[in-house]
Amino acid sequence: MSAEKPTQAQIQTPSTHYGNARASTRHFITQRVTGALNIAFTLFIVWFVVSLAGKAPAEMIALVRNPFVAIGLALLVVNVAIHMRNGMRDVIEDYFDKGEHSWAMLANNVFTGFVLVVALASIARLVFFWG
């Protein structure tokens, strides 16, 4: 199953559209913004890991229970999940045919949602229900 390739006339015609321009622009901007935020979150995660080094488990949980740290971890998880979903969407669009495309996108969305829910639930459990 291969998708039909556009003809030379379609490529040369500026009025030819290949999908929703607004959705593509939104995807492009979202990918760049989440990527830039990932760079900023790298400083946070390095600080977090260094802060946990050599501490007892009770001290580690106390650090995670700090509201600023918990919110930072939650925002990090949400940002990474969005960036992961968009990146995999690009791969799926490039390498899957139209018949397989919708199933692959569904699997991508379900997996990303699952990772997001499990990570946020783990943070919430440490913050609200631990000890």
N, C-alpha and C positions, 0 to 999 in steps of 0.2 A: 504494500500500500504506500505509494509515494504521492505526495501532494503535487498538484499541477504547478509547473513552473510558469512564471509570467512570460509573455511574449516580449520581444524587443520593443514592439510598439507600445505595450503597456508600461514598460519601464521608462520609455522616453516621454510619455505623456505625463505632465505634471499633475493632471487632475485625477490620476489613478491613486486610490487609497488602499493601503494594506493594513487594515485594522483601525481601531479607535485611537485617534491621536491623543486625546486627553488621557486615556488610560495609560498609554505608553509614556507620556510625559510625566504623569504621576509616579509611575513605576521607576522611571529614570531618576527623578528627584528623590524619591524615597530610598532608593538604593544608595545614592551618594550621601544623603543625610545620615542614614543609619551607619554607613561605613565611617563617616567622620565621628559620629558619636561613639562607635566602637573604639576608635583611637583614644578618645577622651576616657572611656571606661577602662581602658588598659591601665591607666595610672591608678584608678580606683582598685582594680583587682590585684595589681602588684602590691599596693599598700595593704590590702586586706590579707593577702597570703603571707606577707612578711610579718604582719601583726599577729597572725595565728602561730607563727613558728615558735616552738618550744613551750607553748602554753598548755595547761591542763584542759581536759574536755569541758569542765565547768566554765573556765575563763573564755573558751572559744564560743560557747553558747551565749555567754554574757555579751560578747562582742557582737554576735549576730542579732541579739535582742535589742541592741541600740537602735532607736528609730531611724537615725540617719543611715546607718549601715544597712538595715533591713530594706529601707526604701531604695537605696542605691543598688542593692542586689536585685530587687524586684524590677527596677527600671533596666538594669543590665540584661536580665533574662528576657524581658519583653523586646528590647532592642535587638538582641541577638536572634530571637525567634523571627522577627519581621525580616531581618537581613537574610537569615537562612532561607526563609520561604521565598523571598524574591530571587535570591541567587539560584536556588533549585528550579524556580520557574524558568529562568533563562536557559538552563541546561535542558529542561524538558522541551521547551519550545524549539531548541536547536536540534535535538536528537530523536524526537519521537514524531511519528506520523500522526495525522489528524485522528485516526481511529483509536490510537493508543494515548493520545494527548490528554483526553478528558480523564481517563482512568489514572494516568500518572499525576495529573494535577490534583485529583481527589486524594490520592495516596500522600502527596506532598502536604496538602492542607491538613489531613488527619494526623500525620506524623508530627508536623510542626505544632499543631494544637495540643497533641498529647504531651510533647516535650514541655511546652509552655505551662500547661496545667499541672503537670507533675512537679516542675521546678518551683512554681509559685506556691503550690500546696506544701512543698517541703519547707520553703521559707516561712510560710504562715504557721506551720506546725512548730518550728523552732521558736518563733516569736511569741505565739499565743498559747500553745498547748504543751510546752516542754517544761518539765520539772515542777 
